[in-house]
């Protein structure tokens, strides 16, 4: 019988992502974000709780925020290792920020 540690949900957001991919009319889709997360070394031991949410900041603004839920320890060990780190999405360097659960996320449309 193996001992299993309790897991809790932690949340972070990725900022400064352009809505349209460079030189295209294609919007940033969740599968692009997921591909980046799976291929970036800082996410090696990170397990996603659910599909992440890509939300346009304002309807006429060309930036999005990505909200991500991960499994973590009670002390938020995993998310603390990610916060304030940078990563590349397409040709842009974006920033990971910590956040509390945001109940308003569900009212926005995923893009």
Helices and strands as residue ranges (DSSP letters): E 8-18, H 30-39, G 41-43, E 53-56, E 63-72, H 77-82, E 86-89, E 92-98, G 103-107
